[in-house]
């Protein structure tokens, strides 16, 4: 799967939004009153009246000859009109115009950037609608039009308008209303076909957090697909590929979704995303892939019959790459990879005394105690009781087998006081491991 600017407008599914359009279409707008109030020119009024006389099925003819005039008219009306009912009517008119001949009529709006005196046309007036936060349709209707325009526009989007667009999307993606989330997710997926937006969304972050929240709580396959499609497109950018797992535990999230997915298209986009993460940023993502036991899961997926050859290719790549790297790992390397991932579990390396006898000194000395610093970081920042218990246990093992300087190393990284604090943790296993580690510290005659 290759990320490209979509030459074809993306499909857009929202029965909720379509229903709102139908309701607004059924209400007449008194355009003559706006002309008397000098908010419309006589020519603008004539264009509106000429179109309104025709049923939807006959409007393609007038757009084929006067389409550019109508595109300019609608954008100009959004610029100067404020009343909710008129803004709604104009957004529905643009939507209807695009439905009649999507590809050709989209180009009429793109061309406004060349012919208009306003350098932000056609986007500025549409972005203005996003500020009408209490008027739901104005936000959703303009977002759908923006998605269609941006995803097919050969010209760059005005950089100054990006914060407003992403701010509106992040509000909907982090909100609680599913129909609104669905619109925002589709818009985000559409605009991420543009590199300009992939960079901006990665830097903005709040949109991504809304996607992750949905993946953890909403098992709907279509919602999963929309969310992962955006993450897949982001993963083509190196900074995102390097940072997605560190910030959002994306490898574990995607693996869990794929294990429970019932639709091939969901598994397809998960596998494509994991391939990107491994090929573009292996050192940042391999540790979490090993901890998530991705290799055996990939092998199990290979036994299935797939209708899409790209899944087969991606699975073959993941299997060979993971197997090659795993074959070259020692038990110590596996331990360090697990530690770097932050997803500690009670694997044999933690509980085997021989591992600590052989590697205790090395763990404390290598890279100026980087592994011990990571353990202290985990007991300071993690909320997962298993991670806390395992990390505290490992600190105790390091005190026992890490040599004479092990106590001082823990102290230098401010680990002693943190372990003592965790003796009062709500989880019984965390309290037990903290007690055992503190006893080990004390029995070793801890001194400053």
C-alpha positions in Angstrom: 0.0 0.0 0.0 1.5 3.3 -1.1 0.5 6.7 0.2 -0.3 9.1 -2.7 -2.4 12.2 -3.2 -5.7 10.8 -4.2 -6.5 11.6 -7.8 -10.0 10.4 -7.3 -12.2 12.1 -4.6 -12.5 9.8 -1.5 -15.8 8.1 -0.8 -17.6 9.7 2.1 -20.1 7.8 4.2 -22.3 9.7 6.7 -26.1 8.9 6.8 -26.3 11.4 9.6 -24.9 14.2 7.6 -26.9 13.2 4.5 -30.1 13.4 6.6 -29.2 16.9 7.7 -28.7 18.0 4.1 -32.1 16.7 3.1 -33.8 18.5 5.9 -32.1 21.8 5.1 -32.9 21.4 1.4 -36.6 21.2 2.2 -36.6 24.7 3.7 -36.9 27.7 1.3 -34.4 30.6 1.8 -35.8 34.2 1.2 -32.9 35.3 -1.0 -35.0 38.3 -2.2 -34.8 39.8 1.3 -31.0 39.5 1.3 -31.0 41.4 -2.0 -33.2 44.1 -0.6 -30.8 44.4 2.4 -27.9 44.8 -0.1 -26.3 41.6 1.0 -26.8 40.1 -2.5 -26.4 41.8 -5.9 -29.0 41.6 -8.5 -26.8 39.3 -10.6 -26.2 37.0 -7.6 -29.9 36.8 -6.9 -30.6 36.0 -10.5 -28.1 33.1 -10.4 -29.8 31.7 -7.3 -33.3 32.0 -8.7 -32.4 30.5 -12.1 -31.0 27.4 -10.3 -33.8 27.0 -7.8 -36.3 26.8 -10.7 -34.7 23.6 -11.9 -35.0 20.1 -10.2 -31.8 18.5 -9.1 -31.7 16.2 -12.2 -31.6 19.1 -14.6 -29.0 21.2 -13.0 -26.0 19.6 -14.6 -26.7 21.6 -17.8 -26.5 25.0 -16.1 -23.3 23.9 -14.2 -21.6 22.8 -17.4 -21.9 26.4 -18.8 -22.0 28.6 -15.7 -20.3 26.4 -13.1 -17.5 28.8 -12.5 -19.9 31.6 -11.7 -21.8 29.4 -9.2 -18.6 28.2 -7.5 -17.5 31.8 -7.0 -21.0 32.8 -5.9 -21.2 30.1 -3.1 -17.7 30.9 -1.8 -18.5 34.7 -1.8 -21.8 34.1 0.0 -20.0 32.1 2.8 -17.6 35.0 3.1 -20.2 37.7 3.7 -23.3 36.0 5.2 -23.5 35.2 8.9 -27.0 33.8 9.5 -27.1 30.1 10.3 -29.9 29.3 7.9 -28.1 30.9 4.9 -24.8 29.3 5.7 -26.5 26.0 5.9 -28.2 26.5 2.6 -25.0 27.5 0.8 -23.1 24.5 2.2 -25.9 22.2 1.0 -25.9 23.9 -2.4 -22.1 23.3 -2.7 -22.6 19.7 -1.6 -25.4 19.2 -4.2 -23.3 20.8 -6.9 -20.4 18.4 -6.2 -22.7 15.4 -6.2 -24.0 16.2 -9.7 -20.4 16.0 -11.3 -17.8 15.6 -8.6 -14.6 15.6 -10.5 -15.4 18.5 -12.9 -17.1 20.7 -10.3 -14.3 20.2 -7.8 -11.9 21.7 -10.4 -14.1 24.8 -10.6 -13.5 25.4 -6.9 -9.8 24.7 -7.2 -9.6 27.3 -10.0 -10.8 30.0 -7.7 -7.4 30.1 -6.2 -6.1 31.5 -9.5 -9.0 33.9 -10.4 -10.0 35.3 -7.0 -8.6 38.4 -5.4 -8.7 36.5 -2.1 -5.6 34.4 -1.9 -7.2 31.9 0.6 -10.1 31.1 -1.7 -11.8 28.7 -1.9 -10.7 27.6 1.6 -10.9 30.7 3.8 -14.7 31.0 3.8 -15.2 27.3 4.4 -12.7 27.4 7.3 -14.7 30.3 8.7 -17.7 28.0 9.1 -15.7 25.9 11.5 -15.8 28.7 14.0 -19.6 28.2 14.3 -19.1 25.5 16.9 -22.6 25.6 18.3 -24.0 25.1 14.8 -23.2 21.4 14.2 -24.1 21.2 10.5 -22.0 24.2 9.5 -19.0 22.5 11.0 -19.7 19.0 9.5 -20.9 20.2 6.2 -17.9 22.5 5.6 -15.5 19.7 6.8 -16.9 17.3 4.2 -16.4 19.8 1.4 -12.9 20.7 2.7 -12.0 17.0 2.6 -13.1 16.6 -1.0 -11.3 19.8 -2.1 -8.0 19.3 -0.2 -7.6 15.6 -1.2 -7.9 16.5 -4.9 -6.3 19.9 -5.1 -2.9 20.1 -7.0 -2.1 23.3 -5.2 -0.8 23.6 -1.6 -3.4 24.3 1.1 -2.9 27.8 2.8 -0.6 27.1 5.7 -2.2 29.8 7.9 -5.6 27.9 7.8 -4.2 24.5 8.9 -4.4 25.2 12.7 -8.1 26.0 12.5 -8.8 22.9 10.5 -6.9 20.5 12.7 -8.3 22.2 15.8 -11.9 21.5 14.6 -11.0 17.9 13.7 -9.3 17.2 17.1 -12.3 18.5 19.0 -14.6 16.0 17.1 -12.2 13.1 17.3 -11.8 13.5 21.0 -15.6 14.0 21.6 -18.2 11.5 22.6 -20.6 11.6 19.7 -20.0 8.8 17.2 -21.6 10.4 14.1 -19.4 13.5 14.5 -16.3 11.3 15.1 -17.1 9.4 11.9 -17.2 12.5 9.8 -13.9 13.8 11.4 -12.1 10.5 10.9 -13.0 10.4 7.2 -11.9 14.0 6.7 -8.6 13.3 8.5 -7.9 10.2 6.4 -8.7 12.1 3.2 -6.4 15.1 3.9 -3.5 12.9 5.1 -3.0 11.9 1.5 -1.1 15.2 1.3 2.4 15.3 2.8 1.7 18.9 4.0 -1.0 17.5 6.4 0.9 14.4 7.5 3.6 16.7 8.9 1.1 19.1 10.5 -1.0 16.3 12.1 2.1 14.6 13.6 3.1 17.9 15.2 -0.4 18.7 16.4 -0.9 15.4 18.2 -4.5 15.8 19.5 -6.0 14.3 16.3 -3.9 11.2 16.8 -4.9 10.8 20.5 -8.6 10.8 19.3 -7.8 8.0 16.9 -6.0 5.9 19.5 -8.8 6.4 22.0 -11.3 5.1 19.5 -9.1 2.1 18.7 -9.0 1.1 22.3 -12.7 1.5 23.0 -14.7 1.1 19.7 -14.7 -2.4 18.1 -16.7 -1.3 15.1 -14.7 -2.5 12.0 -15.5 0.6 9.9 -14.4 3.0 12.7 -11.2 0.9 13.2 -10.5 1.1 9.4 -10.9 4.9 9.3 -8.7 5.3 12.3 -5.9 3.0 11.2 -6.0 4.4 7.6 -4.9 7.7 9.1 -2.2 6.1 11.2 -1.0 4.2 8.2 -0.6 7.4 6.2 1.2 9.1 9.0 3.6 6.2 9.3 5.2 7.1 5.9 6.7 10.1 7.6 10.0 9.2 9.4 9.4 11.3 12.5 6.0 9.7 12.9 7.3 6.2 12.3 9.9 6.8 14.9 7.6 8.3 17.5 4.2 6.6 17.2 5.1 3.7 19.5 6.9 5.7 22.1 4.0 8.2 22.4 1.0 5.9 21.8 2.1 2.2 22.2 0.9 1.8 18.7 2.5 -1.6 18.1 0.5 -3.1 21.0 -2.7 -1.2 20.0 -2.5 -2.4 16.3 -1.6 -6.0 17.2 -4.6 -6.2 19.6 -6.9 -4.8 17.0 -5.7 -7.2 14.3 -6.1 -10.2 16.7 -9.8 -9.3 17.2 -10.6 -8.0 13.7 -13.3 -9.7 11.7 -12.8 -7.7 8.5 -9.9 -8.3 6.1 -9.6 -4.6 5.3 -8.9 -3.8 8.9 -6.1 -6.5 9.1 -4.8 -5.3 5.8 -4.2 -1.8 6.9 -2.8 -2.9 10.3 -0.3 -5.2 8.6 0.7 -2.4 6.1 1.2 0.0 9.0 3.4 -2.4 10.9 5.4 -3.0 7.8 6.0 0.8 7.5 7.0 1.0 11.2 9.5 -1.8 10.8 11.0 -0.7 7.5 11.2 3.0 8.2 12.1 3.0 11.9 13.3 -0.5 13.0 15.3 0.5 16.1 12.3 2.4 17.5 9.7 -0.3 16.8 11.4 -3.7 17.0 11.5 -3.8 20.8 7.7 -3.5 21.1 7.2 -5.9 18.2 9.2 -8.6 20.1 7.3 -8.0 23.3 3.9 -8.1 21.5 5.0 -11.5 20.0 4.3 -10.1 16.6 6.4 -12.9 14.8 4.2 -15.8 15.9 1.1 -13.8 15.1 2.3 -13.0 11.6 3.1 -16.7 11.1 -0.5 -17.6 12.1 -1.9 -15.0 9.7 0.1 -16.5 6.8 -1.9 -19.7 7.1 -5.1 -17.9 6.1 -6.4 -17.3 2.6 -6.4 -13.6 1.6 -8.1 -11.9 -1.3 -5.5 -9.1 -1.4 -2.0 -10.0 -2.6 -0.5 -7.0 -0.8 -1.3 -8.6 2.6 0.6 -11.7 1.6 3.6 -9.6 0.5 3.5 -7.5 3.7 3.2 -10.7 5.9 6.2 -12.3 4.1 8.3 -9.1 4.7 7.4 -9.0 8.4 8.1 -12.6 8.9 11.5 -12.6 7.3 12.6 -9.3 8.8 11.4 -10.2 12.3 12.9 -13.7 12.1 16.3 -12.5 10.9 16.5 -10.0 13.7 15.2 -12.3 16.4 17.6 -15.1 15.4 20.5 -12.6 16.0 19.3 -11.7 19.5 20.8 -13.1 22.7 18.7 -13.4 25.9 20.4 -10.2 27.0 19.4 -8.4 23.8 15.8 -9.6 24.2 15.9 -8.2 27.8 17.2 -4.8 26.6 14.6 -4.7 23.8 11.8 -5.4 26.2 13.1 -2.7 28.6 13.3 -0.2 25.8 9.7 -0.9 24.7 8.4 -0.2 28.3 6.1 -3.2 28.1 7.6 -5.4 30.8 6.0 -8.8 31.5 7.1 -11.7 33.6 9.3 -13.3 30.9 12.0 -15.8 31.9 14.8 -13.2 31.8 13.3 -11.4 34.8 12.7 -14.5 37.0 15.8 -16.6 36.1 18.6 -16.2 38.7 21.2 -17.4 36.2 20.3 -14.4 33.9 21.1 -12.0 36.6 24.3 -13.8 37.7 25.6 -13.6 34.1 24.4 -10.1 33.2 24.0 -8.1 36.5 27.3 -6.3 36.1 26.8 -5.7 32.4 23.4 -4.2 32.9 24.8 -1.6 35.3 27.9 -0.8 33.3 26.8 -0.7 29.7 26.0 2.7 28.2 26.6 4.4 31.6 23.8 2.4 33.3 21.2 3.2 30.6 19.2 0.1 31.4 19.0 1.0 35.1 18.1 4.5 34.3 15.2 3.1 32.2 14.0 0.9 35.1 13.9 3.9 37.3 12.1 5.8 34.6 9.5 3.1 34.4 8.7 2.9 38.1 8.4 6.7 38.1 6.1 7.1 35.0 4.2 3.8 34.4 0.6 3.3 35.6 0.6 -0.4 34.7 1.0 -2.5 37.9 2.7 -5.4 36.0 5.3 -3.0 34.5 5.8 -1.5 38.0 6.2 -4.9 39.7 8.6 -6.3 37.1 10.7 -3.1 37.1 11.0 -3.0 40.9 11.9 -6.7 40.9 14.6 -6.1 38.4 16.0 -3.2 40.5 16.2 -5.6 43.4 18.0 -8.2 41.3 20.5 -5.6 40.1 21.2 -4.6 43.7 21.9 -8.3 44.4 24.0 -9.1 41.4 25.2 -5.8 40.0 28.3 -5.4 42.1 29.5 -3.1 44.8 28.4 0.1 42.9 24.9 -1.1 42.3 23.4 0.6 45.3 25.1 3.9 44.4 23.9 3.6 40.8 20.3 3.3 42.0 20.7 6.2 44.3 22.3 8.4 41.6 19.2 7.8 39.5 16.8 8.7 42.4 15.5 5.1 42.4 15.7 4.4 46.2 13.1 6.8 47.3 10.7 5.9 44.4 10.9 2.2 45.4 10.1 3.1 49.0 7.1 5.2 47.9 5.7 2.2 46.0 5.6 0.2 49.2 2.2 2.0 49.6 0.9 1.2 46.1 -2.7 0.0 45.8 -1.6 -3.2 43.9 -0.6 -6.0 46.2 2.2 -7.4 43.8 3.7 -3.9 43.4 3.7 -3.5 47.2 5.3 -7.0 47.7 8.1 -6.4 45.1 8.8 -2.9 46.6 9.1 -4.4 50.1 11.4 -7.2 48.9 13.6 -4.8 47.0 13.8 -2.3 49.9 14.7 -5.2 52.2 17.4 -6.2 49.8 18.7 -2.7 49.8 18.8 -2.5 53.5 20.3 -5.9 54.0 23.0 -4.8 51.7 23.8 -2.0 54.2 22.6 0.9 52.1 24.7 4.0 52.7 24.8 7.4 51.2 
